[in-house]
Amino acid sequence: MSKIIVKDTEINIIKVETEDYICITDMIKAKDGDFFITDWLRNRNTLEYIGVWESLYNSNFNYGEFAIIKSKSGLNNFKISVKEFVEKTNAISLQAKPGRYGGTYAHKDIALEFGMWISAEFKVYLVREYQRLKKEEDNKLGWSVKRELTKINYSIHTNAINQYIIPKILLKEEINKVYASEADILNMALFGITAKQWKEQNPNKKGNIRDFASINELICLSNLENINSVLIKEGLDQASRIVKLNEIAISQMSILYNKSKKYLN
């Protein structure tokens, strides 16, 4: 559930599978005078727009029932609810939701067009606020993706350790010590501190040193994990690798810092 504020009106947005559906029941609150979704749905232009959209995105759309409904549009005695429309046509562009956040939700393509029924000004603000929300979500997703990328690369990194460093005769406890040592090579190269030392210095913080890393540090760490895997395959010992990785970390962090500084200015 997400929310946007358009002309002092709070509008809920839900995710249905991967698509955004905007609450047009909330949008109606910004309209002066009596106006109902059934008034909008009985309009021929509305039905034609929905029909074209459904033909592009819904292979199960019932065109026979839709044709009957469209033929009645504009008649004084014609009215149809969203629930009835969806049941008869198998439409996916509209959804009637019960419960606390209930109401009529429309796919963003339909809902943004519905904004014009409120007013042209409302539609402009609606589009602007929706775009702002998506930009915020993209920024949050970018952070999450970088964090997940680091985790994936860490798995590649530990697999390389298992294949090229750990002798098969080592006990499980000894293997764990080697993994910890390899992880701390990256920590020392980038952060100048081991995971244990960081934990001792930050006893009240939940998580580990990487959970509190900046975006630039996570980008650099991701690169170091890949590079370290290559160095392991080449047979370099830990002492040689930590020197090389530290040099690379200093170089990359300097470049990232200067790039960030440039964009901020």
C-alpha positions as CSV (number, residue, x, y, z in Angstrom):
1,M,0.0,0.0,0.0
2,S,1.4,3.4,-1.0
3,K,-0.2,6.8,-0.8
4,I,0.0,10.1,-2.7
5,I,-1.6,13.5,-1.9
6,V,-3.2,15.3,-4.9
7,K,-4.8,18.6,-4.2
8,D,-5.2,17.9,-0.5
9,T,-6.8,14.5,-1.4
10,E,-5.1,11.3,0.0
11,I,-5.1,8.5,-2.6
12,N,-4.2,4.9,-2.0
13,I,-2.2,2.8,-4.4
14,I,-2.0,-1.0,-4.2
15,K,0.2,-3.5,-6.0
16,V,-1.6,-6.3,-7.9
17,E,1.1,-8.7,-8.9
18,T,3.6,-6.3,-10.5
19,E,1.1,-3.5,-11.5
20,D,0.0,-0.4,-9.7
21,Y,-3.8,0.1,-9.1
22,I,-4.9,3.6,-8.0
23,C,-8.0,4.1,-5.9
24,I,-10.5,6.1,-8.0
25,T,-12.9,6.1,-5.1
26,D,-10.4,8.3,-3.2
27,M,-10.0,10.5,-6.3
28,I,-13.7,11.3,-6.4
29,K,-13.4,13.1,-3.1
30,A,-11.6,15.9,-4.9
31,K,-14.6,16.4,-7.3
32,D,-17.1,19.2,-6.6
33,G,-20.7,18.1,-6.6
34,D,-22.2,14.6,-6.8
35,F,-20.3,12.2,-9.0
36,F,-20.3,8.5,-9.0
37,I,-18.1,5.9,-10.7
38,T,-21.2,4.4,-12.3
39,D,-21.7,7.7,-14.1
40,W,-18.1,7.4,-15.5
41,L,-18.5,3.7,-16.4
42,R,-21.7,4.1,-18.4
43,N,-20.0,6.7,-20.7
44,R,-19.3,5.3,-24.2
45,N,-15.8,6.9,-24.4
46,T,-14.9,5.3,-21.1
47,L,-16.0,1.9,-22.2
48,E,-14.2,2.2,-25.6
49,Y,-11.0,3.2,-23.8
50,I,-11.3,0.3,-21.4
51,G,-12.2,-2.1,-24.2
52,V,-9.0,-1.2,-26.2
53,W,-6.9,-1.5,-23.1
54,E,-8.3,-4.9,-22.2
55,S,-7.8,-6.1,-25.8
56,L,-4.0,-5.4,-25.4
57,Y,-3.4,-6.8,-21.9
58,N,-6.2,-9.4,-21.2
59,S,-6.5,-12.5,-23.3
60,N,-9.5,-13.7,-21.2
61,F,-11.6,-10.6,-21.8
62,N,-15.2,-11.5,-22.7
63,Y,-15.8,-9.4,-25.8
64,G,-19.4,-10.7,-26.3
65,E,-20.6,-9.4,-22.9
66,F,-18.6,-6.2,-23.4
67,A,-20.3,-5.6,-26.7
68,I,-23.7,-5.9,-25.1
69,I,-22.7,-3.5,-22.3
70,K,-21.2,-1.0,-24.7
71,S,-24.4,-1.0,-26.9
72,K,-26.4,0.2,-23.9
73,S,-24.0,3.0,-23.0
74,G,-25.6,6.5,-23.0
75,L,-29.1,5.2,-22.4
76,N,-30.9,6.9,-19.5
77,N,-31.8,3.6,-17.8
78,F,-28.4,2.1,-18.2
79,K,-26.2,1.7,-15.2
80,I,-23.6,-0.9,-14.2
81,S,-21.4,-1.3,-11.2
82,V,-17.7,-2.1,-11.3
83,K,-18.3,-5.5,-9.6
84,E,-20.9,-6.4,-12.2
85,F,-18.8,-5.2,-15.1
86,V,-15.8,-7.2,-14.0
87,E,-17.9,-10.4,-13.4
88,K,-19.5,-10.2,-16.8
89,T,-16.4,-9.3,-18.9
90,N,-13.5,-10.8,-16.9
91,A,-11.9,-7.3,-17.0
92,I,-8.6,-6.8,-15.2
93,S,-8.4,-3.0,-15.6
94,L,-10.8,-2.4,-12.6
95,Q,-11.1,-4.0,-9.2
96,A,-13.6,-3.6,-6.4
97,K,-11.9,-4.1,-3.0
98,P,-13.8,-4.7,0.2
99,G,-12.4,-4.0,3.7
100,R,-10.5,-1.3,5.5
101,Y,-8.8,0.1,2.3
102,G,-11.8,-0.9,0.1
103,G,-13.0,1.0,-2.9
104,T,-12.7,0.8,-6.6
105,Y,-9.2,0.6,-7.9
106,A,-8.2,1.0,-11.5
107,H,-5.0,0.1,-13.3
108,K,-2.7,3.2,-13.4
109,D,-3.3,3.5,-17.2
110,I,-7.1,3.8,-16.6
111,A,-6.8,5.8,-13.3
112,L,-4.6,8.5,-14.8
113,E,-7.2,9.0,-17.5
114,F,-10.0,9.0,-14.9
115,G,-8.2,12.0,-13.4
116,M,-9.6,14.1,-16.3
117,W,-13.1,13.4,-15.0
118,I,-12.2,15.2,-11.8
119,S,-10.6,18.1,-13.7
120,A,-7.7,18.9,-16.1
121,E,-5.8,20.5,-13.2
122,F,-6.3,17.4,-11.0
123,K,-5.0,15.1,-13.7
124,V,-1.8,17.2,-14.1
125,Y,-1.1,17.0,-10.4
126,L,-2.1,13.3,-10.2
127,V,0.5,12.5,-12.9
128,R,3.2,14.6,-11.2
129,E,2.6,13.0,-7.8
130,Y,2.5,9.5,-9.2
131,Q,5.8,10.1,-11.1
132,R,7.4,11.4,-7.9
133,L,6.3,8.3,-6.0
134,K,7.8,6.0,-8.6
135,K,11.1,8.0,-8.5
136,E,11.2,7.5,-4.7
137,E,10.5,3.8,-5.1
138,D,13.2,3.5,-7.8
139,N,15.8,5.1,-5.4
140,K,14.9,2.6,-2.6
141,L,15.0,-0.3,-5.1
142,G,18.5,0.9,-6.2
143,W,19.8,0.6,-2.7
144,S,18.1,-2.8,-2.2
145,V,19.6,-4.1,-5.5
146,K,23.1,-3.0,-4.6
147,R,22.8,-4.8,-1.2
148,E,21.5,-8.0,-2.9
149,L,24.2,-7.7,-5.5
150,T,26.8,-7.7,-2.7
151,K,25.2,-10.8,-1.2
152,I,25.3,-12.6,-4.5
153,N,28.9,-11.7,-5.1
154,Y,29.8,-12.8,-1.6
155,S,28.4,-16.3,-2.5
156,I,30.6,-16.3,-5.6
157,H,33.5,-15.2,-3.4
158,T,33.0,-17.9,-0.8
159,N,32.6,-20.6,-3.5
160,A,36.0,-19.6,-4.9
161,I,37.5,-19.9,-1.4
162,N,36.1,-23.4,-1.1
163,Q,37.5,-24.5,-4.4
164,Y,40.9,-22.9,-4.3
165,I,41.9,-22.4,-0.7
166,I,40.3,-24.9,1.7
167,P,42.1,-28.3,1.7
168,K,39.6,-31.1,1.7
169,I,41.0,-32.5,5.0
170,L,40.2,-29.4,7.1
171,L,37.6,-29.8,9.8
172,K,34.4,-27.7,9.7
173,E,35.6,-25.4,12.4
174,E,38.8,-24.7,10.5
175,I,36.8,-24.1,7.3
176,N,34.7,-21.5,9.1
177,K,37.9,-19.8,10.3
178,V,39.2,-19.6,6.7
179,Y,35.8,-18.1,5.5
180,A,35.9,-15.5,8.3
181,S,39.5,-14.6,7.4
182,E,38.7,-14.2,3.7
183,A,35.7,-12.0,4.6
184,D,37.9,-9.8,6.8
185,I,40.4,-9.4,4.0
186,L,37.8,-7.4,2.2
187,N,36.7,-5.6,5.4
188,M,40.3,-4.6,6.1
189,A,41.0,-3.6,2.5
190,L,37.9,-1.3,2.3
191,F,37.0,-0.4,5.9
192,G,40.4,-0.8,7.7
193,I,38.8,-2.9,10.4
194,T,37.6,-6.5,10.9
195,A,34.0,-7.5,11.5
196,K,34.8,-8.5,15.1
197,Q,36.5,-5.2,15.8
198,W,33.6,-3.2,14.3
199,K,31.1,-5.2,16.5
200,E,33.2,-4.5,19.6
201,Q,33.2,-0.8,18.8
202,N,29.5,-0.8,18.1
203,P,27.8,-3.1,20.7
204,N,24.4,-1.3,20.4
205,K,24.1,-1.6,16.7
206,K,22.1,-4.5,15.1
207,G,23.6,-6.0,12.0
208,N,27.2,-6.0,10.8
209,I,29.7,-3.6,9.3
210,R,28.3,-4.0,5.8
211,D,24.7,-3.2,6.8
212,F,26.0,0.3,7.7
213,A,28.0,0.8,4.6
214,S,27.3,3.7,2.2
215,I,26.2,3.1,-1.4
216,N,29.6,3.9,-2.6
217,E,31.2,1.4,-0.2
218,L,28.7,-1.3,-1.3
219,I,29.6,-0.7,-4.9
220,C,33.3,-0.9,-4.2
221,L,32.8,-4.0,-2.0
222,S,30.9,-5.7,-4.8
223,N,33.8,-5.0,-7.2
224,L,36.4,-6.2,-4.6
225,E,34.6,-9.5,-4.1
226,N,34.8,-10.2,-7.9
227,I,38.4,-9.2,-8.1
228,N,39.3,-11.2,-5.0
229,S,37.7,-14.3,-6.6
230,V,40.0,-13.8,-9.7
231,L,43.1,-13.3,-7.5
232,I,42.2,-16.5,-5.6
233,K,42.0,-18.5,-8.8
234,E,45.4,-17.1,-9.9
235,G,46.9,-18.5,-6.7
236,L,47.9,-15.3,-4.9
237,D,48.3,-15.6,-1.1
238,Q,46.3,-13.6,1.3
239,A,49.1,-11.2,2.1
240,S,49.6,-10.3,-1.5
241,R,45.9,-10.0,-2.1
242,I,45.1,-7.7,0.8
243,V,47.7,-5.2,-0.4
244,K,46.4,-5.3,-4.0
245,L,42.7,-5.1,-2.8
246,N,43.5,-2.1,-0.5
247,E,45.1,-0.3,-3.4
248,I,42.1,-0.9,-5.6
249,A,39.7,0.1,-2.8
250,I,41.5,3.4,-2.3
251,S,41.5,4.1,-6.1
252,Q,37.8,3.2,-6.6
253,M,36.5,5.0,-3.5
254,S,38.4,8.1,-4.6
255,I,36.7,7.9,-8.0
256,L,33.3,7.3,-6.5
257,Y,33.8,10.2,-4.0
258,N,34.7,12.6,-6.8
259,K,31.8,11.5,-8.9
260,S,29.3,11.9,-6.0
261,K,30.8,15.3,-5.2
262,K,30.4,16.4,-8.8
263,Y,26.7,15.4,-8.9
264,L,26.0,17.1,-5.6
265,N,27.5,20.3,-6.9
